[in-house]
Amino acid sequence: MRECEKLAKCQFFDGSLPRMPLTAEAIRQTFCLGDYTGCARFQVDNAGKLAPPDLFPNQRGRIPSLLRTQDRTHARQQAEPDVS
């Protein structure tokens, strides 16, 4: 499988797991260089949403709530009048 096209800009590796380099490398091998379509961060990004920095690639169970939360936030921002 090819390398994830989002790896170069993925915030997960910008300071996540600094004291656990072997764990970080195992995650990178499994998700970024393996089946990256199973990565929670990849899936959230592909849905057009921002993956929070604390979202681990294997936390697919968090995806539905992240997508709903961001939808409500976006809808609320759209409904607020511009006061500038």
Buried (B, 14 or more C-beta within 10 A) or exposed (E): EEEBEBBEEBBBBEEBBEEEEEEBBEBBEBBBBBEBEEBBBBBBBEEEBEBBEEBBBEBBEBBEEBBEEBEEEEEEEEEEEEEE
